[in-house]
Amino acid sequence: MADDYVRRTAISRLSVDGEQRNLLKDTISEWKRGCQLATDMAWGTCNAKSDVQPLAYDTVREETDLGSQHAILATHQAAQAITGCLERRSNGKTVSKPTFTAPTVKYDTRTMTLFDDDTVSLSTTESRVRCDLALPDADDGYQQQYLDSDTWSATESTLTAREGEYFLHIGFRRHKTDTERDTAEDGTVLGVDLGIENLAVTSTACFFSGRELTHDLREFEQVRAEFQQTGTRSAHRTLERSSGRELRYVRDVLHRASNAIIDEALRYDCEVIAFEDLTHIRDRTSSSWGHKWAFRTLYEQVEYKAEAVGISVKQVGSAYTSKRCAECGFTADENRSNRNNFCCQKCGSESNADYNAAKNIGMRYVRRGQQSSRRTGNSQLALKSGTVTSSGFVET
């Protein structure tokens, strides 16, 4: 089961020659075409992988140069994209048939092989290419800890083209330990709320603004929509360059935000960082597709950085975290009159709405320990002025 694994992604540039570059470029082009063919056939008909694959596989094989396994993966990618549209539609969103423009292609263990000499073999539209991973000189680099490990194994990965270079986002996974399967752990907890106005706010009142990111994501989406509507080959090339710039910018913002969260957890000697469940965060925050991806990526970055310093990262239920008073527990829609302000209608407590939510998220994790037979229930929530236990006792 997916929940039994811890997953990480390590990114490496590939060292490729002219012939390899052309083969990878052709493979990406055919991948996008295969995904689009499968989507066109399945749209309005089915969305499960088990249904899309038999429906579209033969057509993808006949009308593209993809190999058999890549054709299967293309039908699965189409199924995933259609499922995402149906989920948004069920939540009242307006959706249209997915289009595939990003310069990427998926790989799995059948189409990609990693070797001990830091090379990788990738299937293409003609033959497999074997090229070097352009890794840092240091033997203890981030990628090397997974490549050299007997515990981590390679799984589904993504090849991305960017300004003439190729980058492999290598997926790794390992089985969770018994400790990681525990529902909770004793110790100090840092609560984190994700949002639009503030990308991240902690229960210790550390704010990471999301205004610039929101502004730029909206501009990127507007530019993307204009180029997609134009539909020319030149517009398509410009769209690919724009997507590359967007990805680099957003990843830089998210790395700075994740570093700030880790620093805050270390500052308050936290053993756990608690986020709300990200499953339906797009609908809860009225955010764009870009924000949903950003939230997920930020969580993953915090997760792998936290692991390196011995901190666990967990998710808790999101229900009413934005409407519940962190001081007295009173819950009502009227408590949060707008996006930024929280004012409890019972006790009169006032605070920033995201800060209030961050405390609720952290406290939900603390209280969860009272229901677990595998804990002593001694965890506490980190606050700006100290900590608070589930019983409400504050230590400064």
N, C-alpha and C positions, 0 to 999 in steps of 0.2 A: 504494500500500500504506500501511496505517496507520503502519507503522514509519518511513516516509519523512517524517513530519510531526512538528513540535513543536506541542503543543496548550496553550492557556491558556483560562481562564474569567474573565470580567469581570462583576461583579454591579452592576446598577443598579436603583434603585427607579423605578417608572413613575408619571408624573403623569397620573391618569385622572379623568374626570368621572363622574357618577352612572350614566349610560347605559353608558359603557365598562366601568365596574366590574361592572355586572350581566351584560354580555355575556361578560366574562372569567370571571366566576363560573360562568355556565352552561356555558361551554366546558370548564372544569376538571371540572365534574360529569359532563358527557357523556363526557369523555375517560376518566375512571375507569370509567364504565359500559361504554364500548367495550372497554377493556383487560380488564375482567372477563368480558365476553361472549366475547371471543376466547380467553381462558384457559380458561373453562368448556368450550368446544368442543374445544380442542386438548389439554387435560390427559389424559394417558394414551394419546394418539393420536400426536402429533408435537410437535416443538419447534424445527425449523429455520424461519427466516423464510420461506423459499421454499415451505414446506408450510403454515404457519399462515395466511399471507396468502390464498391461494386458498380455504382451508377456511372462514375466518371473515369475510372482507371483506364479502360481500353481507349477512350477518346484521348486522354492525356498522353498515353503511350504512342498512339498513332499520329497525333498532330504536333508533338514536340520531340525534341531529341533527348529528353530525360531518360535515364535508366529506370529499371523496374522499381527499385526501392525509392528513388527520388519521386517517381510518379505517385507511389503510395503516400509518401510524406506530403506531397502537394495536395492530395485529396483530403488529408487530415488537416492541413493548414486551412483549406477552404471551409471544412466543417467547423473548425474553431472560430473562424471569422464570422460565419453565419450565425453560430450560436451566440456570439457576443452581440450581434445585431438584434436577435430575438429577445435577449435579456433586456436590452435597452428599450425595445418596443414594449415589452411587458410592463415596464416602469413608466410608460407614457411618453417616451422619447420618440422623435421622428427619426427614422433610419432609412438608409438607401443601400442598395447592393454594394458589398465591399469591392474596392478596387485595389490592386497590388502595384505599387509604384516604388516602394523602398528597395534599394539595391542590396538585397540580402538573399540568402538561401539557407535552408535548414540541413543539418547533418545529424546522423545518428551513428551508432556503433557499427552498422553495416556499411555506411558510406564514408566513414572517417576512422582512421587508425592512428593512434599516437605511438611513437617509438621511443626507446630509452635514450637515443642520441639526440633528443629534442627536435625531431622532425615529425611531420604529419603527412599522411597520405589521404588525399581527398578524391572522391569520385567526381568526374566532370561529364560533360555530354559526349566525350569521345573516349578518354582513358583516364586512369587515375594519375594524379600528379603528386609527387613527393617533394616537399619543400621544408625549409628550415623555419622554426619558430624564432623570431627575433627577440630573444629574451635579454633582460638586463645582465650585465657582467657578473653581478654578485650572485653567489650560489644560494643565498638565503632570500631571494626575491619572492614577491607575492605569488607568482605563478609556480615557482619551483616547489613550494610547500605542498602543492597538490600533484604536480607531475611526478615528483619523487616519492610520493606516499603510497604505502601498501593498503592504507585504509580508504582513500578516496579513489573512486573509479569514474572514468569519463562517461558522460551520458549525452543527451541531445545538445547540440551546439549550433551556433549561427555564424555564418561567414558574411561579412559586411564589406562593401566597397566604399572607399572614401578618398576622393581626390587622387585617384590613380593608385592608391595603396589598398591592401587587403588585410582585414583584421578578423581574427578568429576568436569568437566569444565561446570559450570552451566550458561546457557544463560539467560539473563534478558532483558526485553525491556519495554519502556514506550512511551507514545505519546509525540511527540514534542510539545513544547509550541509555542504560536504565535510568540514570539521573535525568537525562533530557526528556524521557517519557513521563516523568513525574508531572503532575498537574501544577505544582507550585513548589517554591523553595523558601526557606526562611531567609531573612536578610532585609536590607534596605532596598526599597523599590523606587525607581524614577518613572513617573507617569508622563506620557508624551501624547499630545493631541496634534493631529495634522489638519490643515485647512487651507483656505484661499488667501485671506488677508494676512495670516501668519502661516507660513509653510509648516513650522513646527513650534510648539510651545511646551515647556516642561513644567512639572509640578513644583520646580524650584524657581519658577518665574524667569526662565531663560527664553527669550523670544527670538525667532529667526524669521524675518520678514519675507512674505511671499509676493509682495506687490510687483516687484520688478519681474519676477518669474511669470506671474499671471499676465502682465502686460505683453511680455515677449512671446509667451505661448499663444496668446490671441492673435498677435501679428503673424506668427508663423502659420497658424491655421488659416488666416485670411489669405496669405500668399499662396498656401497650398491649394486652397479652393479655387483661386483664380487661375493657377497654372493647370489644374486638373480640368477646369472648364474649357481652357484654350485647346488642350489636347494635341498640340503640335509636337514634333520631335524635339525642337529647340526648347519648348516649354518643359518637356519631360526631363531634359538634361539639366535645365535650370532648377527644376524641382528637386532632383537628386542632390545637387550641390547645396540647396537650401536645407534639405533634410539633414545633411551632414553637419552643417553649421549649427543647426538646432540641437542635434544630439550632443555635440561637444559642449555647447553652452550649458544645457540643462544638467549634464553630468558634472560639470564643474560646480554649479550651484548646489547640487545634491551632495557632492563630496564635502563641501564646506559645511553644509547643514549637518551631515552625519558626524563629522569631526566635532562639531559643537556639542552635539548630544552625548557623544562618548566622553568628551572633556567634562561635561556637567555630571555625568554618572561617576566618573573617577573622583571629581572634586568632593562629592557627597558620599563617597565610599559605598556606592550601590552595587548590589549583587544581581539585580534584575532591572531591565528596562521594559516597561509595559506599554504597548500600543493598543489601540482599539482594533477590532476585527476589520480588515480592509476589504472584505468581500463586496460590500455595497457602498463603499465610501464615495463613489462618484455621484450616486443619487442623493446621499445624505448632505454632500457639500455643494450640489448643483455645479460640479466642476466639469471641465472638458475631458475629452479622451486623453489629452496630454497630461493633465493633472493626475488621472488615475495611474498612468504609467509612471509618473514622477513619484507618487506616493509609494507605489510598490518598489520602485528602484531604491528610494531612500530607506525603506524598511530593510531591504536586502543588504544595503551598504552598512547600515547600523549593525545588522546581524553578524556579518563576517568580521567587522572591526571589533565588535564587542567580544566575540569569541576569542580573538587574539589577546585580549586583556582579561579573560576569565569572567566575563559578564554574560548572563543569559538574557535572551530577548524573547518575550512572550506576547501573545495577543489575548485580549479579553473581549467580552460581548460589548457591543456599541450602544445598546438600547438606552436611551434617556441620558446619556452622559452629557449632552449639551443642555438639558432642561432640568437636571437635578442640582440642587444646591449642595455644594461640597461642604458647607458648614453645618446645616441642620438636616439635610436629606430630603427636604420638601421638593416634589417634582411637579412641574406644571409648564404648559406651553408659554404662559404669560411671564415666566421667569426670564426668558430670553426674548426681549422685544425686538432686537435687531441682531445683525451678525456680530457686532463688536461688544455689546454690553450685556451683562447679566445682573439682574436685581431680583433677589428672592422675595416673593410676595408674602412669605410667612415671617421670616426673621429679619428681612430688610438688608441682608448682606449684599454688597455690591462689589463687582470685580470685572476684569476683562473676561469675556465669555469663553475664549479659548483656554485661558489660565484655569478657570473653573472646571472646564472639561478635562484638562490634563490631570487635575487633582482627583476627579471622579474616576478616571481611567486607572490611575495608580492605586487608588483605594479599593477599586473593584478587584484588583489582583490581590491586594492584602487580605481582603475579606474572604476571597476564595479559599484561602488556607484554612479557614475555620471549618470548611466542609470536607477537608481531605484527611483521611486516616494516615497519610504518609507524611504529615507535617505536625509540628508542635504549635503552629499558629503564631509564631513570634516575629513575623515580618512587620515592617513599618514603612510608611510613605515618607520620602524625602520632600521637605518643604524648604522654602527660602530661609526660614528662620529656625529650622531644625527638622524634627520628624514627628509623625503622628501615628499611633497604633490604631488598630481596628476599634478599640474601645474609646478612642478619642483623646488619649493621654498624649500630650505634646512634650517632647524632649528638646530643649534648646541648647 
